[in-house]
Structures are given as C-alpha cells and as structure tokens.
Amino acid sequence: MSFPQFAFNNIRRNGRAYIAFFLSSVFMVMIFFAYAVFIYHPYVTELPMGDTTATGMQIASIIVYVFAFFFVMYSISAFLKSRNKEFGILTILGAEPAQIRRLVILENMLIGCLSIIAGIGGGMLLSKLFLMLTTRFIGMDDLPFYFPVKAILITIGAFLLLFFCISLFTLVFIGNKRTLELLTGTNKPKKEPKASWFFSLLGFALLTVGFVVLRNGLNGGTIMLAAVTGIAGTYFFYSQLSVLIIRLLKRNRKTVWHGTRLLWISEMSYKMKDNARMLFMVTVVIAIASMSAVVILSLDQENREQFTNNDFAIQYNVFRPTEQLDMSAIDSKLEAAGLDYQQVYIEYFWSNADQSAVSVMPLSQYNQYNLTQGRKMFELDTGSAVFVDTRNEKGQDQIKRNRFRDYAKGDKLTLTLNASPLEVRVTDTDIDPQFGTLLYATGVVVLPDEKYEEIAQQIKDNMISGKYLYQIPAWGHAVPDRHSSEAMVSDQLLSSADSIRSSNASTDNQSGYLSTRYDDFERFRQGTALFTFLGIFIGLIFSISSASFLYFRLHTDLEADGKMVHSLSKMGLSFQEMKRSSTVQIAILFFLPIGVAIIETLVVVKPFLTEFGITNYTMPVLTVFGAFVLAQTFYFIIIRSRYIASLRKMMV
C-alpha cells in the first residue's frame, strides 16, 4: 500500500468525522464559483447596475474566501487533536515526524481537491439557475449561459492555495510531541475549569461600554469602540463569565442536586471552557450576518412604505422658480397613456422658526395642494400663519434628534430672515407627514400670499425651490411590477428628461430635474436587493459552518463523553436520563450563541436604523432571527440524534 493510498484509507475510515467538513467545504467552493461565474460573465457589464453587481459579488467572494480559511483551519485543528492517539500508534510503529506531517498534508490536500471538484461540478449544474435567480432577484435582464473557463481556473487556484496554506499551518498543531503525550492526549483527566473574577468583570464592563456608547450618538469613533468592546466582551463572556456563573450555580445544592441537573450542569462548566473559542466565533458570525440582514430588510421595508405613502408619482423639482415652466412634455405622455392626473405646483424656502428648521410656503399653493388631497382649506389674515407638523408620528426617536418646536393655536412664531426677524401668530395648525419627504423639513409655516411674496423678493433666487407634483389616481399606492403602466411611463419620461430640462433651461442650462416615484423605488430596491441576495448566500454559509463547528466539537469530545456515559450507566444511569442530559447540553451549545447574537443585534441595529429614521423593524427582526432559529433547530435535531445514538452504543 502506497503512502497516498494510506492517506486515502485514513479519510475513508474517518468518514463520519470528515463528512460535515467535506460538505461545508463543497458548499463554500460552490458559492465562490457561482459568484465568479457572474463576475466574469461576458455580458454582465452591458446590464444596468452590472458593474455595481459584479463589484458587490467580488466583495462577497472575498468574504467567503476569508471565512473559508478560518473555517478550514479550525476544523482541521479539531480533527488533529482528536487523532493524537492514532499519531502516537504510528510513531510506535516507526513513523517519523516528517512522515506524519506528510500524511496530514496529503489528507488535507486530498479532501481539498475532492471539495473543489465537487463544488465546481455542483456549481456548473446550478450556474444557469444562479444566473437566473441573480438577475430576477435584482431586477436585471436574464443572462445567457456560458462555459466559465476563467471562473473555473480562479476557483481551482484560490482553493488549492487555501488548502495548501492550511495544511502548512496545521503542522503547528502537531508539533514535536512525544509518543506518550500523543497516546494520552485526549485521555488526560481534565482539571476543573476556573474563571477569573477580574476577566469576568472586565467582560461585563466591555459589553456595558459597547451598549452605552451606541446610545450616545453614532459616528466613526463610537462604532469602532462599540465593535471592539462588543467582540472582546463576547469572548470574555464565554471564556470567563459563563464559567463563573456555572460555578456559582453549582454552589446552590438545593437547585443543582436534583435529577440530571447535577450531571449536565457539571458537564457544561467543562464544555463552556473547552468550546469558548468556538462559541465566540459562532456568535460573532451569526451577529454580523443578522445585523446586516436586519438593516437591509429594514431599509427595503422603509423604501416600500415611502412608495405607498407617496401620493405623487411624478415630480419635477425646480431650482430657480422665477417663472412658470413648460410641463407640456410630461402632460402629453400622460395623456397619450390615457391617464387622468392632477398637477399642483408648490414653492418654498427653508428658514428657522425659533431655532427649529422649517419650510415656508404661500397659502394659495398650500390650499391647492390640500385640494388634490381632499383636505381642509385655510384662510389667513395679515400677521397670521398656519403651522404644519410634518414629522412622522412613528419616528419618536428621530423627532427627539431633530430641532423641533411644536406650535399650538395662539402661539407666537418668529421666522429668522436675512433682513429682519418676522413675528407672526399661529391661527391654525395641521398635520401632514408627507411634507416631510417632499420638503425635507419637520415643520411647514404657511404665510398669506402677500407676505410670502414680500419675503421672497428679499431672498436670493437660489434659496427658493419649487416642485411640480403629479397625482395619478389610476396608479394607486400598490408597488407595481416592471411591466406595469407606471413603470413603462416612468421609463419614457426619464428617457426624455434631458429634453424637458433643456426646453426650460435658463442661461446656466439648469432648470431642474425630473424624478418619478417608481424610479426612486426601483433604484433603491435594486441596491438593497443586491446586498440582500449576497447576504442570503453568505448567511447560508455562516449558518451551515456554525453547525459544522458544533458538530466537530461534539465529535471530538465523543470518545471522552462515551467513556463517562459508560461508567455512569454501570452506576444506574438510564438511557432516558442520558438522553435528557445530553439534549440540554447540546441545546445550550446550539442556541446560546443564537440568543447572545440576537441581543447584540438588537442593541446595535436600533440606534443605527434610528439614524435613517426607521423605527419599525419588527418584521425584519422576526424574519432574520426566525430563519436562523429554524436553521439551527434543523441542525440541532439531526446532530442530537446522531450524537445520542453514538452514546447509546457505549452504555451497558
């Protein structure tokens, strides 16, 4: 039997241990290859957002590759520790350290080559489906299938280099241990795990600091500080604080010395200490994936809400509204499409009212706007004003951050102007959150036309803005598809936007710009869809890999756990008691990282999304965490059944 055959037989005999690692490696190769197929597609640069999508997938492929490096290194190191006894026997039989190192390298490279072949083969079978899903999900035209020679070569080269480098790194885990040390490696009695009060309190303090700094405003410094303290605190939580909590819990005999609690609580102190790094890695991976997914889904949800809350499907934003513009090009296209519409023009400028940011507009235009909305009409005397609260009622956190003063009837309001302050009396109030997105202000002050015109003459032209708003009842508020009337008319208008602008151009050739509700929604949707699509696949890798981490650790500890269960069964431990104790321990290892990741995600995303004015993120949170919990439950059921079945064979 040749040396390569010996290495192959080693892999085949340890198939149960290697299968999860092999399948996870195949999956990572397949995802990396699928991204490469898209990146190097000959027609991708010709598509809208093609370059952006390709760049996003390059970043995603780098993330997959970097994560694959740490995943493979961790997995192989776990295998090598469990095989110390095997290496010790080989040493007794005459194997030299160099031969054992060569054996490890051959095994790793053999698994790597098989993973690459299987991953590329699976990727080739699914490449057409991947291209179709990518383009449909992002909203691009379908790409034809091609034979991805460049993607194949890059994938082979990248992962051959990865597995070779990992093989060299793993030699460090073998070292030059003596034969007796190898033979007794996993059989050494474990010392009772100890935890440092100092590092436990330090971990708690770091987590507290991360929580507090995020509540005091977001900037580059606070985000970096929160990330560093949060990650470090998470590590100390698993390596020190959790062990300390279990030790303190064991002192309460009334609680612990009951049924199988003594067994699984005593075992958990060892498992938490042994698996601290693995639990830390899984928590950080899930937390990062969850944070990204919640933010992306929340932004997409907010985009949909903005579309459905926008009554005006078409806007022409005027830079310098010194004279009436010609909107016949827009009108003719709407009439050609057989659409009824209402046009309303509003003019405004920004100012301050008692240190609160507001927009100021004339009464006649505000009443014209209200007429299209079926809202109340107002009348004003000289020296009076209407104050319109345009804040979004659900955004209480956002309201607190904005400069805002709420006015009631009878209040005095002072506008800060270039010439001199203007004091008016608020004779009426109104609420219209839609103005918040139309005029970008938390409040609107409506003045009589004469007073507005008087102020406007004193203000520079470039400080006054205007908008032509088109309300089209037939289009409603439901989000349309790409083949709807709104989508097609929107594309036609935007294609002729230059001619509309040039026909109204002044000496500086800048009359304004055209925007449509559908185009704004679609551009934002495509941007978030790209990151959502990439995040789904990266999340899948993280999810599968985290389960593989746990499986590897359980398999590594199986021999020691089996001996303990065998001894306890002689003392009267029943199968049901063993099953119940093992289930609790595995459940803690599987779901504790999920729980910690959920808490960390909620702590981070709330202030982050608040910066974007998003406070309703319940559904994104439930969707993301529900997906992770379901996936983890699926892995838990499978691995638990295999683990308990293995332990049952070792009972008397």
C-alpha positions in Angstrom: 0.0 0.0 0.0 1.5 3.3 -1.1 1.6 6.4 1.1 -1.2 8.2 -0.8 -3.4 5.1 -0.5 -2.7 5.1 3.2 -3.9 8.7 3.4 -7.0 8.0 1.4 -7.9 5.0 3.6 -7.5 7.2 6.7 -10.0 9.6 5.3 -12.4 6.8 4.4 -12.2 5.3 7.8 -12.8 8.7 9.5 -15.7 9.4 7.1 -18.2 10.2 9.8 -15.9 13.0 11.1 -15.0 14.3 7.7 -18.4 14.3 6.0 -19.7 17.5 7.5 -16.4 19.3 6.9 -16.3 18.0 3.3 -19.9 19.0 2.6 -19.4 22.5 4.1 -16.2 22.9 2.0 -18.0 21.8 -1.1 -20.8 24.4 -0.4 -18.2 27.2 0.1 -16.4 26.3 -3.1 -19.8 26.1 -5.0 -20.8 29.6 -3.7 -17.4 31.1 -4.5 -17.6 29.6 -8.0 -21.2 30.8 -8.5 -20.1 34.4 -7.7 -17.1 34.0 -10.1 -19.5 32.8 -12.9 -21.4 36.0 -12.6 -18.4 38.3 -12.1 -16.7 37.1 -15.3 -19.8 36.8 -17.4 -19.0 38.5 -20.8 -22.4 40.4 -20.9 -22.6 41.5 -17.3 -21.0 44.9 -17.9 -23.7 45.7 -20.5 -26.5 45.5 -18.0 -27.8 48.3 -15.8 -26.1 48.1 -12.5 -23.9 45.3 -14.0 -20.6 46.8 -12.8 -22.1 47.5 -9.3 -23.4 44.0 -9.0 -20.1 42.4 -10.1 -18.2 44.6 -7.6 -20.6 43.5 -4.9 -20.1 39.9 -5.7 -16.3 40.3 -5.7 -16.6 41.6 -2.2 -18.9 38.7 -1.2 -16.5 36.2 -2.8 -13.6 37.7 -0.8 -15.7 37.4 2.4 -16.5 33.7 1.6 -12.8 33.0 0.9 -11.6 34.6 4.1 -14.2 32.8 6.2 -13.4 29.5 4.4 -9.7 29.9 5.5 -10.6 30.2 9.2 -13.3 27.6 9.0 -11.0 25.0 7.4 -8.1 25.8 9.8 -10.4 25.4 12.8 -12.0 22.2 11.6 -8.7 20.5 10.7 -7.1 21.5 14.1 -10.1 19.9 15.8 -9.6 16.7 13.9 -5.9 16.6 14.6 -6.4 16.9 18.3 -8.8 14.0 18.3 -6.3 11.9 16.3 -3.4 12.3 18.7 -3.7 8.7 19.8 -3.6 7.5 16.2 -0.4 9.5 15.6 1.1 8.1 18.7 0.5 4.5 17.5 2.0 5.4 14.1 5.1 6.7 16.0 5.4 3.4 17.9 5.2 1.5 14.6 8.2 3.5 13.3 6.7 6.5 11.6 8.9 9.6 11.7 7.5 13.1 12.5 8.2 14.1 8.9 6.1 11.2 7.6 3.2 12.1 9.9 3.4 15.7 8.6 3.4 14.4 5.1 0.3 12.2 5.9 -1.6 15.2 7.2 -0.7 17.4 4.2 -1.8 14.6 1.8 -5.1 14.1 3.7 -5.9 17.8 3.7 -5.0 18.3 0.0 -7.0 15.2 -1.0 -10.1 16.5 0.8 -9.5 19.9 -0.7 -9.2 18.5 -4.2 -12.4 16.4 -3.8 -14.2 19.5 -2.4 -13.0 21.6 -5.3 -14.1 19.0 -7.9 -17.5 18.5 -6.2 -18.0 22.2 -5.6 -17.3 23.2 -9.2 -19.3 20.3 -10.5 -22.3 21.3 -8.4 -21.8 25.0 -9.4 -21.8 24.0 -13.1 -25.1 22.2 -12.7 -26.6 25.2 -10.8 -24.9 28.0 -12.7 -27.8 28.7 -15.0 -30.2 28.7 -12.1 -27.9 31.0 -10.1 -27.7 33.5 -13.0 -31.4 33.5 -13.4 -32.1 33.9 -9.7 -29.5 36.7 -9.5 -30.9 38.7 -12.4 -34.6 38.2 -11.4 -33.9 39.0 -7.7 -32.0 42.2 -8.5 -34.3 43.1 -11.4 -32.0 42.8 -14.3 -32.3 41.2 -17.7 -31.6 37.4 -17.9 -28.0 36.4 -18.8 -27.3 33.6 -21.2 -25.3 30.5 -20.1 -21.6 30.4 -21.0 -18.8 28.0 -20.2 -16.9 29.7 -17.4 -13.3 28.8 -18.0 -11.9 31.8 -16.1 -14.2 31.2 -13.1 -13.1 27.5 -13.0 -9.4 28.4 -13.1 -9.7 31.1 -10.5 -11.7 28.8 -8.2 -9.3 25.9 -8.5 -6.3 28.2 -8.0 -7.8 30.0 -5.0 -8.9 26.9 -3.1 -5.8 24.9 -3.9 -3.8 27.7 -2.4 -6.2 27.8 0.6 -6.0 24.1 1.4 -2.2 24.1 0.9 -1.6 27.0 3.2 -4.0 25.5 5.8 -2.0 22.2 5.6 1.2 24.0 6.4 -0.5 25.9 9.3 -1.9 22.6 10.8 1.7 21.2 11.2 2.0 23.7 14.1 -0.8 21.8 15.9 1.1 18.5 15.6 4.5 19.9 16.7 7.1 17.5 18.0 5.1 15.9 20.8 6.5 12.8 22.5 4.9 9.4 21.8 3.5 9.1 25.4 2.0 12.6 25.1 0.3 11.7 21.8 -1.1 8.4 23.2 -2.6 10.1 26.3 -3.6 13.3 24.5 -7.4 13.1 24.9 -7.3 10.7 27.8 -5.7 13.1 30.3 -8.0 13.9 33.2 -9.3 17.4 32.9 -8.8 19.9 35.6 -11.9 21.7 37.0 -12.4 24.8 34.9 -11.6 28.0 36.7 -12.7 31.5 35.9 -11.1 34.8 36.8 -13.2 37.4 38.6 -11.2 40.1 37.1 -11.7 39.0 33.5 -15.3 38.1 34.2 -16.0 41.6 35.4 -13.9 43.0 32.6 -16.1 41.1 30.0 -19.2 42.5 31.7 -17.7 46.0 31.7 -16.8 45.8 28.0 -20.3 44.7 27.0 -21.7 47.6 29.1 -19.4 50.1 27.4 -20.4 48.9 24.0 -24.1 49.3 24.9 -23.7 52.8 26.4 -21.6 54.3 23.6 -24.2 53.3 21.0 -26.8 55.2 22.9 -24.8 58.4 22.8 -24.8 59.1 19.1 -23.3 57.2 16.1 -20.0 58.3 14.4 -16.9 56.5 13.3 -15.3 56.6 16.7 -18.3 55.2 18.6 -19.0 52.5 16.1 -15.3 51.3 16.2 -15.3 51.5 20.1 -18.6 49.5 20.2 -17.3 46.9 17.8 -14.0 46.4 19.7 -15.6 46.3 23.2 -18.5 44.1 22.0 -16.3 41.5 20.4 -13.8 41.4 23.3 -16.7 41.3 25.8 -18.3 38.4 24.0 -15.1 36.4 24.2 -14.7 37.0 27.9 -18.4 36.2 28.4 -17.8 32.7 27.0 -14.3 32.0 28.4 -14.7 33.5 31.9 -18.1 34.9 32.8 -20.2 31.9 31.7 -17.9 29.5 33.6 -18.1 31.7 36.7 -21.9 31.8 36.6 -22.0 27.9 36.3 -19.6 27.6 39.3 -21.7 29.9 41.4 -24.8 28.0 40.3 -23.2 24.7 41.4 -22.9 26.0 45.0 -26.7 26.0 45.3 -27.2 22.4 46.1 -30.9 22.7 46.5 -31.2 23.7 42.8 -28.4 21.7 41.3 -28.7 18.4 43.1 -32.0 17.4 41.5 -32.4 14.7 38.9 -30.0 15.0 36.0 -29.2 18.7 36.7 -26.0 17.8 38.6 -24.8 15.8 35.6 -25.4 18.4 32.8 -24.5 21.5 34.9 -21.2 19.9 35.9 -20.5 18.9 32.4 -21.4 22.3 31.0 -18.7 24.0 33.0 -16.2 21.9 31.1 -17.9 22.3 27.8 -18.2 26.1 28.1 -14.5 26.4 28.8 -13.4 23.9 26.1 -15.7 25.4 23.5 -15.3 29.1 24.4 -13.5 30.0 21.2 -15.9 28.0 19.0 -19.0 29.6 20.7 -17.4 33.0 20.4 -16.7 32.6 16.7 -20.3 31.3 16.0 -21.8 34.2 18.0 -19.8 36.8 16.1 -20.6 35.2 12.8 -24.3 35.0 13.4 -24.4 38.5 14.9 -22.7 40.1 11.9 -24.9 38.2 9.5 -28.1 39.1 11.5 -27.2 42.8 11.8 -26.5 43.1 8.0 -29.8 41.2 7.2 -31.9 43.2 9.6 -30.5 46.6 8.3 -31.0 45.6 4.7 -34.6 44.3 5.2 -35.5 47.3 7.3 -34.3 49.7 4.6 -36.2 47.7 1.9 -39.3 47.8 4.1 -38.9 51.6 4.6 -38.5 52.0 0.8 -41.8 50.2 0.2 -43.5 52.3 2.9 -42.2 55.5 1.3 -43.6 54.4 -2.1 -47.1 53.5 -0.7 -47.2 56.8 1.3 -46.3 59.0 -1.7 -49.4 60.4 -3.4 -47.4 62.0 -6.2 -46.0 59.6 -8.8 -44.1 62.3 -10.8 -42.2 65.3 -9.6 -40.3 68.0 -11.4 -38.0 69.8 -9.0 -37.4 73.4 -10.0 -34.1 75.1 -9.0 -35.0 78.7 -9.6 -38.8 79.2 -9.9 -38.6 82.7 -11.3 -41.2 82.0 -14.0 -43.7 79.3 -14.9 -42.1 76.3 -16.7 -43.4 74.4 -19.7 -44.6 70.9 -18.5 -46.3 70.0 -21.8 -43.9 67.2 -22.5 -45.0 65.4 -19.3 -48.6 66.2 -19.8 -48.6 64.8 -23.4 -47.1 61.5 -22.3 -49.7 61.0 -19.6 -52.5 61.9 -22.0 -51.1 59.5 -24.6 -51.2 56.7 -22.0 -54.8 57.6 -21.3 -54.2 58.6 -17.7 -56.2 61.2 -15.7 -54.0 63.3 -13.5 -53.9 66.4 -11.3 -51.0 68.8 -11.3 -50.1 71.0 -8.4 -47.2 73.4 -8.0 -45.7 74.4 -4.7 -42.9 76.9 -3.9 -41.0 77.2 -0.7 -37.8 78.2 1.0 -36.0 77.0 4.1 -35.7 79.0 7.3 -35.6 78.8 11.1 -38.6 79.4 13.4 -37.3 79.9 17.0 -34.3 77.7 16.2 -36.5 75.0 14.6 -35.8 74.0 11.0 -39.0 74.8 8.9 -40.1 75.3 5.3 -42.1 78.4 4.3 -44.7 78.4 1.6 -47.7 80.6 0.4 -51.3 79.9 1.4 -52.7 79.7 -2.1 -50.3 76.9 -3.1 -50.9 75.1 0.2 -54.7 75.2 -0.4 -54.2 73.9 -3.9 -52.1 71.0 -2.6 -54.8 70.3 0.0 -57.5 70.3 -2.7 -55.8 67.4 -4.5 -55.6 65.6 -1.2 -59.2 66.2 -0.3 -58.1 68.1 2.8 -59.2 71.1 4.8 -58.8 74.6 3.2 -57.4 77.5 5.3 -57.8 81.3 5.4 -55.3 83.7 6.9 -55.2 87.3 8.0 -52.2 89.6 7.8 -49.7 88.7 10.5 -51.1 85.2 10.9 -49.8 81.7 9.8 -50.6 78.0 9.7 -48.1 75.7 11.3 -48.0 72.2 9.7 -46.4 69.4 11.7 -44.7 67.2 9.0 -43.0 64.7 11.4 -43.6 61.0 11.0 -45.6 60.1 14.1 -43.9 56.7 14.4 -40.4 58.2 14.5 -40.3 59.3 18.1 -36.5 58.7 18.3 -36.0 60.7 15.2 -38.2 63.5 16.5 -36.0 63.8 19.6 -32.9 64.2 17.5 -34.3 66.9 15.2 -34.6 70.6 16.1 -38.3 71.0 16.5 -40.8 73.1 18.4 -44.4 72.2 18.3 -46.8 75.2 18.0 -50.4 75.5 19.1 -53.1 78.0 18.2 -52.4 81.4 19.6 -48.6 80.9 19.8 -46.2 83.5 18.6 -43.8 82.3 15.9 -40.6 84.1 14.9 -39.0 83.4 11.5 -35.3 84.1 11.0 -34.9 86.1 7.7 -32.0 87.9 6.1 -33.4 91.4 6.5 -35.0 91.1 9.9 -37.0 88.6 12.0 -40.7 88.2 11.2 -43.1 87.6 14.0 -46.5 86.0 13.2 -49.3 84.5 15.2 -50.3 80.8 14.7 -54.0 80.9 14.0 -54.3 77.3 12.8 -52.4 74.0 12.8 -52.3 71.0 10.6 -50.5 67.6 10.4 -49.2 66.1 7.1 -46.2 63.7 7.3 -46.0 63.6 3.5 -44.5 67.1 3.5 -41.5 65.6 5.5 -40.3 63.8 2.4 -41.5 66.5 -0.1 -39.8 69.5 1.5 -37.3 67.8 3.8 -38.4 69.7 6.9 -40.1 68.7 10.2 -42.4 71.7 10.0 -44.0 74.0 7.4 -45.0 77.6 8.1 -47.8 78.8 5.7 -48.0 82.5 5.2 -50.5 84.7 3.4 -49.5 85.2 -0.3 -48.8 88.9 0.1 -46.4 88.3 3.0 -44.7 85.4 1.2 -44.2 87.4 -2.0 -42.7 90.3 0.1 -40.2 88.0 1.8 -39.4 86.1 -1.5 -38.3 89.4 -3.1 -35.8 89.9 -0.4 -34.4 86.3 -0.8 -31.9 85.2 -3.4 -33.3 83.2 -6.2 -31.1 80.1 -5.5 -32.7 79.9 -2.0 -36.2 79.3 -3.3 -37.2 75.9 -4.6 -40.3 74.7 -6.4 -42.0 71.4 -7.3 -44.5 70.3 -9.9 -46.4 67.4 -8.4 -48.5 64.9 -10.4 -51.1 62.8 -8.8 -52.4 59.9 -10.9 -55.3 58.0 -9.3 -55.1 55.0 -11.7 -51.7 54.1 -10.4 -52.8 53.9 -6.7 -50.3 53.1 -4.0 -49.5 49.4 -4.5 -45.9 48.7 -5.6 -46.1 47.9 -9.3 -44.1 45.3 -11.3 -41.7 46.1 -14.1 -44.3 45.7 -16.8 -46.9 47.9 -15.2 -48.2 51.2 -16.7 -46.4 53.2 -14.1 -43.1 51.5 -14.8 -43.3 52.0 -18.6 -44.5 55.6 -18.4 -41.8 56.4 -15.8 -39.1 54.9 -18.1 -40.4 57.0 -21.0 -40.4 60.2 -19.0 -36.9 59.7 -17.7 -35.6 58.9 -21.2 -36.9 62.3 -22.3 -35.8 64.1 -19.1 -32.9 65.9 -20.8 -35.2 67.4 -23.5 -37.7 68.6 -20.8 -34.8 70.2 -18.9 -33.3 71.8 -21.9 -36.6 73.2 -23.1 -36.9 75.1 -19.8 -33.2 75.8 -19.4 -32.1 79.3 -18.4 -28.7 80.7 -19.1 -27.0 78.2 -16.8 -28.8 75.3 -18.5 -30.1 74.0 -15.1 -33.9 74.4 -14.9 -34.4 71.5 -12.6 -34.6 67.7 -12.6 -37.3 65.1 -13.1 -37.9 62.2 -10.6 -40.6 59.5 -10.5 -41.9 57.5 -7.6 -41.3 54.2 -9.4 -37.7 55.1 -10.4 -36.8 56.2 -6.9 -38.2 53.0 -5.5 -36.7 50.7 -8.1 -33.2 52.2 -7.9 -33.2 51.8 -4.1 -34.7 48.3 -4.4 -32.1 47.2 -6.8 -29.3 48.4 -4.5 -30.7 46.7 -1.4 -31.7 43.6 -3.5 -28.1 43.1 -4.4 -27.0 43.2 -0.8 -29.9 41.1 0.3 -29.1 38.5 -2.4 -25.4 38.4 -1.4 -26.3 38.4 2.3 -28.6 35.3 1.8 -25.8 33.2 0.5 -23.2 34.5 2.9 -25.7 33.9 5.7 -26.2 30.3 4.5 -22.5 29.7 4.6 -22.3 31.1 8.1 -25.3 29.1 9.3 -24.0 25.8 7.8 -20.5 26.4 9.1 -21.6 27.3 12.6 -23.5 24.0 12.7 -20.4 22.2 11.4 -18.3 23.9 14.1 -20.6 22.4 16.8 -20.6 19.0 15.1 -16.8 18.9 15.0 -16.5 19.8 18.7 -19.1 17.2 19.7 -17.4 14.5 17.6 -14.0 15.5 19.2 -15.5 15.0 22.7 -17.4 11.9 21.8 -14.8 9.4 23.0 -14.4 11.1 26.4 -18.2 11.6 26.8 -18.7 8.0 25.8 -16.4 6.7 28.5 -18.1 8.8 31.1 -21.6 7.6 30.0 -20.3 4.0 30.0 -19.2 4.4 33.6 -22.4 6.2 34.7 -24.6 3.5 33.1 -22.9 0.9 35.3 -23.9 3.0 38.3 -27.5 3.1 37.1 -27.8 5.9 34.6 -30.8 5.1 32.3 -30.9 5.9 28.6 -33.7 8.4 29.2 -31.6 10.3 31.8 -28.6 10.3 29.5 -30.8 11.4 26.6 -32.3 14.3 28.7 -28.9 15.4 30.0 -27.2 15.3 26.5 -30.1 17.1 24.9 -29.9 20.0 27.4 -26.1 20.3 26.9 -26.3 20.2 23.1 -29.3 22.7 23.1 -27.2 25.2 25.2 -24.3 24.9 22.8 -26.5 25.3 19.7 -28.9 28.0 20.9 -26.8 30.1 23.4 -24.9 31.7 20.5 -28.2 32.5 18.8 -29.6 34.1 22.0 -26.4 36.2 22.5 -26.3 37.2 18.8 -30.0 38.3 19.0 -29.3 40.5 22.0 -26.2 42.0 20.4 -28.0 42.6 17.1 -30.9 44.4 18.8 -28.5 46.6 20.7 -26.7 47.6 17.5 -29.4 47.9 14.9 -31.8 50.1 17.0 -29.6 53.2 17.1 -28.2 52.5 13.6 -31.7 52.3 12.0 -32.9 55.3 14.0 -30.2 57.4 12.2 -32.1 56.5 9.0 -35.4 57.5 10.6 -36.5 53.8 10.8 -38.2 52.7 14.0 -40.5 50.0 12.8 -38.2 47.0 12.2 -40.2 44.3 13.9 -40.8 42.2 10.8 -37.2 42.3 9.6 -36.0 41.2 13.0 -38.6 38.4 13.3 -37.8 37.2 9.7 -34.0 37.1 10.2 -34.0 35.6 13.7 -36.8 33.2 12.7 -34.7 32.0 9.8 -31.6 31.4 11.9 -33.5 29.7 14.7 -35.3 27.4 12.2 -32.0 26.5 10.5 -30.3 25.9 13.9 -33.2 23.8 15.1 -32.9 21.7 12.0 -29.2 21.1 12.5 -29.8 20.5 16.3 -32.3 17.8 15.6 -30.0 16.0 13.2 -26.8 16.3 15.2 -28.5 15.5 18.5 -30.0 12.2 17.1 -26.6 11.1 15.8 -24.8 12.1 19.0 -27.2 10.3 21.3 -27.2 7.2 19.0 -23.4 7.1 19.3 -23.6 7.5 23.1 -26.3 4.8 23.4 -23.9 2.2 21.9 -21.5 2.9 24.7 -24.0 2.3 27.5 -24.1 -1.0 29.4 
